[in-house]
Amino acid sequence: MKCKNCGHEIQQGDLFCENCGAKVEPELTRSGKNAQNKQSKGIDVKIIIIAVIALLVIGGGGFFVYQNFIANDKPEYTAQESEEDSKDSDSKSSKLKVSPDELEIEVGENQFLDCNQDDVTYKSKDRNIATVSDSGRVKGIKAGETEVTVTYGDQKVTCKVVVKEDATAALQNSEDYVFPNSNTQLLTEADLQGKTAEQLRIGRNEIYARHGRKFNDEALQNYFNSKSWYSGTVEADAFDEGVLNEIEKKNADFITSHENR
């Protein structure tokens, strides 16, 4: 070994250089260096192993918490929510809907009702005014007002049907009536203005004559016999005012109130 200060050869065991007097620093042997390196490497490997184990423990604990406390709650909530949403969806999709909810057609005219369900039944309240087929086709028979009921299971929807006289026929027959539209439109003061008591009497009985009523009054019966639209089929004492629609009933009362003035 040589002195690091002057390069003089130093004998093993010398503490100072004989030449320059510099302190001799002890030099590690190769085996010492190797042992030190191995020891250092051993410490590094242990640190890495400990770190990996720590990560595994932390990760496993986190997974355990998620699996047992978080994940277990989430599916139960989601399934319940999904089931409720499904029920709501089924309820909405199975609710009976019919369009339009009010139908206005002319005598002889056909129009279909639109329904969102397949297995439904249709029924007309008064087939003398309007009929309805199994496919939902509504046909106007005579002027008046009725209802068509659509049934689906225990659900029912009612559609109001107003049948008006054909526009051309109404124009041709308007001169044959005192009140041409008393079966489809509510009368007003203006409609009655200028009418005599006899005209009001005839106009009121027109409402019944449209439904085939006969009259005990000979003059009144002869009057209606002269009209092309009249067909007397029901005796006066057998006539049922229940065949009148709401508009006809209100108009008959309205005319009567003016007859008595």
C-alpha positions as CSV (number, residue, x, y, z in Angstrom):
1,M,0.0,0.0,0.0
2,K,1.3,3.5,-0.8
3,C,0.9,6.8,0.9
4,K,-1.9,8.8,-0.6
5,N,0.1,12.0,0.1
6,C,3.6,11.3,-1.2
7,G,3.4,7.8,-2.8
8,H,5.9,6.3,-0.4
9,E,5.5,2.5,0.2
10,I,3.9,1.9,3.6
11,Q,4.2,-1.3,5.5
12,Q,1.1,-3.0,6.8
13,G,0.3,-1.9,10.3
14,D,2.0,1.6,10.0
15,L,-0.2,4.4,11.3
16,F,1.9,7.2,9.7
17,C,4.0,7.6,6.6
18,E,7.7,7.3,7.4
19,N,8.5,9.7,4.5
20,C,6.0,12.6,5.0
21,G,4.4,11.8,8.3
22,A,0.8,11.7,6.8
23,K,-1.8,9.6,8.7
24,V,-2.4,6.3,7.0
25,E,-6.1,5.6,6.5
26,P,-7.0,1.9,6.7
27,E,-8.1,0.3,3.4
28,L,-11.0,-2.2,3.2
29,T,-10.2,-5.5,1.8
30,R,-12.0,-6.9,-1.2
31,S,-13.8,-9.4,0.9
32,G,-15.0,-6.6,3.2
33,K,-16.3,-4.6,0.3
34,N,-18.1,-7.6,-1.1
35,A,-19.6,-8.3,2.3
36,Q,-20.7,-4.7,2.6
37,N,-22.3,-4.7,-0.9
38,K,-24.1,-8.0,-0.2
39,Q,-25.4,-6.6,3.1
40,S,-26.6,-3.5,1.2
41,K,-28.3,-5.6,-1.4
42,G,-29.9,-7.8,1.2
43,I,-31.4,-4.7,2.9
44,D,-32.8,-3.4,-0.4
45,V,-34.5,-6.8,-1.2
46,K,-36.0,-6.9,2.3
47,I,-37.4,-3.4,1.9
48,I,-38.9,-4.3,-1.5
49,I,-40.5,-7.5,-0.1
50,I,-41.9,-5.6,2.9
51,A,-43.3,-2.9,0.5
52,V,-45.0,-5.5,-1.7
53,I,-46.5,-7.3,1.3
54,A,-47.8,-3.9,2.6
55,L,-49.4,-3.1,-0.7
56,L,-51.1,-6.5,-0.9
57,V,-52.4,-6.2,2.6
58,I,-53.8,-2.7,2.0
59,G,-55.2,-3.7,-1.4
60,G,-56.8,-6.9,0.0
61,G,-58.3,-4.9,2.9
62,G,-59.8,-2.4,0.5
63,F,-61.2,-5.1,-1.7
64,F,-62.7,-6.8,1.4
65,V,-64.4,-3.6,2.5
66,Y,-65.8,-2.9,-1.0
67,Q,-67.0,-6.4,-1.5
68,N,-68.7,-6.8,1.9
69,F,-69.9,-3.3,2.7
70,I,-70.2,-1.3,-0.5
71,A,-70.7,-3.8,-3.3
72,N,-73.3,-5.8,-1.4
73,D,-75.5,-2.8,-0.9
74,K,-75.4,-1.5,-4.4
75,P,-76.8,-4.4,-6.3
76,E,-79.7,-4.7,-3.9
77,Y,-80.6,-1.1,-4.4
78,T,-80.2,-1.3,-8.1
79,A,-82.3,-4.4,-8.4
80,Q,-85.1,-2.9,-6.3
81,E,-85.0,0.3,-8.3
82,S,-85.0,-1.6,-11.6
83,E,-88.0,-3.6,-10.5
84,E,-89.9,-0.5,-9.6
85,D,-89.0,1.1,-12.9
86,S,-90.1,-2.0,-14.7
87,K,-93.5,-2.0,-12.9
88,D,-94.0,1.7,-13.7
89,S,-93.1,1.1,-17.3
90,D,-95.5,-1.9,-17.6
91,S,-98.3,0.1,-15.9
92,K,-97.8,3.0,-18.3
93,S,-97.7,0.7,-21.4
94,S,-100.8,-1.2,-20.4
95,K,-103.0,1.9,-19.7
96,L,-105.8,2.1,-22.2
97,K,-105.7,5.2,-24.4
98,V,-108.3,6.0,-27.1
99,S,-108.1,8.9,-29.6
100,P,-109.9,11.1,-30.2
101,D,-111.9,11.4,-27.0
102,E,-114.7,13.2,-28.9
103,L,-115.7,12.3,-32.5
104,E,-117.8,14.5,-34.8
105,I,-119.0,13.0,-38.1
106,E,-121.8,13.4,-40.6
107,V,-124.6,10.9,-41.4
108,G,-123.1,8.2,-43.5
109,E,-119.5,9.1,-42.7
110,N,-117.0,6.6,-41.3
111,Q,-114.1,7.3,-39.0
112,F,-111.8,5.0,-37.0
113,L,-111.0,5.3,-33.3
114,D,-107.3,4.9,-32.6
115,C,-106.4,2.6,-29.6
116,N,-103.1,1.7,-28.1
117,Q,-104.2,-1.9,-27.2
118,D,-105.1,-4.8,-29.4
119,D,-107.6,-7.0,-27.4
120,V,-110.3,-4.4,-27.0
121,T,-114.1,-4.4,-27.5
122,Y,-116.2,-1.5,-28.8
123,K,-119.9,-0.8,-28.0
124,S,-122.2,2.0,-29.1
125,K,-124.7,3.3,-26.6
126,D,-127.2,4.1,-29.3
127,R,-126.8,2.2,-32.6
128,N,-129.7,4.2,-34.1
129,I,-127.3,7.2,-34.1
130,A,-123.9,5.6,-34.7
131,T,-122.6,2.1,-35.0
132,V,-119.1,0.8,-34.3
133,S,-117.3,-2.2,-35.7
134,D,-114.9,-4.7,-34.0
135,S,-112.0,-2.7,-35.6
136,G,-113.2,0.6,-34.2
137,R,-114.8,2.0,-37.3
138,V,-117.6,4.4,-36.2
139,K,-120.4,5.2,-38.7
140,G,-122.9,8.0,-38.5
141,I,-126.5,6.7,-38.9
142,K,-128.6,9.7,-38.1
143,A,-128.1,13.1,-36.5
144,G,-127.8,13.0,-32.8
145,E,-125.4,12.4,-29.9
146,T,-124.2,9.1,-28.4
147,E,-121.2,7.4,-26.9
148,V,-118.8,4.6,-27.8
149,T,-117.3,2.6,-24.9
150,V,-113.9,0.9,-25.4
151,T,-113.1,-1.9,-23.0
152,Y,-109.7,-3.5,-22.3
153,G,-109.7,-5.9,-19.4
154,D,-111.1,-4.0,-16.4
155,Q,-110.4,-0.6,-18.1
156,K,-113.0,1.4,-19.9
157,V,-112.7,4.6,-21.9
158,T,-115.7,6.5,-23.3
159,C,-115.7,8.5,-26.6
160,K,-118.4,11.0,-27.2
161,V,-119.8,10.8,-30.7
162,V,-121.8,13.6,-32.3
163,V,-123.4,12.8,-35.7
164,K,-124.5,15.7,-37.8
165,E,-126.8,15.7,-40.8
166,D,-125.1,15.7,-44.1
167,A,-124.4,19.3,-45.2
168,T,-126.1,18.9,-48.5
169,A,-129.1,17.1,-47.1
170,A,-129.4,19.7,-44.3
171,L,-129.5,22.5,-46.9
172,Q,-132.2,20.6,-48.9
173,N,-134.3,19.9,-45.8
174,S,-133.8,23.2,-43.9
175,E,-137.1,24.7,-45.3
176,D,-139.0,21.6,-44.1
177,Y,-138.1,22.4,-40.4
178,V,-138.9,25.2,-38.1
179,F,-135.6,24.5,-36.3
180,P,-133.4,22.5,-38.7
181,N,-130.6,21.8,-36.2
182,S,-132.5,21.4,-33.0
183,N,-131.2,17.9,-32.7
184,T,-127.5,18.8,-32.8
185,Q,-127.2,22.4,-31.7
186,L,-128.6,24.3,-28.7
187,L,-131.1,26.9,-29.7
188,T,-130.6,30.6,-28.7
189,E,-132.9,33.5,-28.2
190,A,-132.1,34.7,-31.7
191,D,-133.4,31.3,-33.1
192,L,-136.7,31.8,-31.4
193,Q,-137.1,35.5,-32.1
194,G,-140.0,36.3,-34.4
195,K,-141.6,32.9,-34.2
196,T,-145.3,32.6,-33.4
197,A,-146.7,30.4,-30.7
198,E,-147.9,27.9,-33.3
199,Q,-144.4,27.8,-34.9
200,L,-142.9,27.2,-31.5
201,R,-145.3,24.4,-30.9
202,I,-144.5,22.8,-34.2
203,G,-140.8,23.3,-33.7
204,R,-140.9,21.6,-30.3
205,N,-142.8,18.6,-31.7
206,E,-140.3,18.4,-34.6
207,I,-137.8,17.1,-32.0
208,Y,-140.1,14.1,-31.2
209,A,-141.2,13.6,-34.8
210,R,-137.6,13.0,-35.8
211,H,-137.7,9.9,-33.6
212,G,-140.9,8.6,-35.3
213,R,-143.5,9.7,-32.8
214,K,-147.1,9.9,-33.8
215,F,-149.5,12.6,-32.6
216,N,-153.0,12.6,-31.2
217,D,-153.6,16.1,-32.6
218,E,-154.9,15.4,-36.1
219,A,-153.7,18.8,-37.5
220,L,-150.2,18.2,-36.1
221,Q,-150.2,14.7,-37.5
222,N,-151.2,15.8,-40.9
223,Y,-148.5,18.5,-40.8
224,F,-145.7,16.0,-40.2
225,N,-147.2,13.5,-42.7
226,S,-146.6,16.1,-45.4
227,K,-142.8,16.1,-44.6
228,S,-140.5,13.9,-46.6
229,W,-138.3,13.2,-43.7
230,Y,-141.1,12.1,-41.3
231,S,-141.9,8.4,-40.7
232,G,-144.4,7.9,-37.8
233,T,-143.8,4.5,-36.2
234,V,-144.4,5.1,-32.4
235,E,-147.8,5.8,-30.9
236,A,-147.9,8.9,-28.8
237,D,-148.6,7.1,-25.5
238,A,-145.8,4.6,-26.2
239,F,-143.2,7.2,-27.0
240,D,-140.2,7.1,-24.6
241,E,-138.4,10.5,-24.3
242,G,-135.3,8.6,-23.2
243,V,-134.4,8.3,-26.9
244,L,-133.7,12.0,-27.0
245,N,-130.2,13.2,-26.7
246,E,-129.2,15.9,-24.2
247,I,-129.3,18.7,-26.8
248,E,-132.8,17.7,-27.9
249,K,-134.1,17.6,-24.3
250,K,-132.7,21.0,-23.5
251,N,-134.1,22.5,-26.7
252,A,-137.6,21.1,-26.0
253,D,-137.5,22.7,-22.5
254,F,-136.2,25.9,-23.9
255,I,-139.0,26.1,-26.5
256,T,-141.6,25.2,-23.9
257,S,-140.5,28.1,-21.7
258,H,-141.1,30.5,-24.5
259,E,-144.4,29.0,-25.5
260,N,-145.8,29.8,-22.0
261,R,-144.8,33.4,-22.2
